[in-house]
């Protein structure tokens, strides 16, 4: 008995790289950081700025971490003030986009704390997958099988 692959040939272009980021989860975690003040110690313990995919989200997390480490509550006003301080110190940081995002996050509807903990795990796990994918390339493109097998002994 032999098998024959019947189907379409592989495309000329390789399949696109998977998107290993969830902007909604990142924004939800940052909004919760500004709204659920009791979650700040947990989020600071399990997340790092490198877990966020966009520069604005990283800046907001770093500013919130600085506010938290000064033992102040991570309110939108305190985080915005820290972003302004960082912008004056760097004189070129992407703090303007981050400040605009903080004002949007301050108005956002935030899910309950258990859901935020789940979103924090998503952000952390996707960052780990991004690091793993960048570090362990095998040098071979993926080769998906397209089509189906038929029996030739009919």
Secondary structure, 3 states (H helix, E strand, C coil): CCEEEECCCCCCCCCCCCCCCCHHHHHHHHHHHHHCHHHHHHHHHHCCHHHCCCHHHHHHHHHHHHHHHCCCCCCHHHHHHHHHHHHHHHCCCCHHHHHHHHHHHHCCCCCCHHHHHHHHHHHHHHHHHHHHHHHCCCCCCCCCCCCEEEECCC
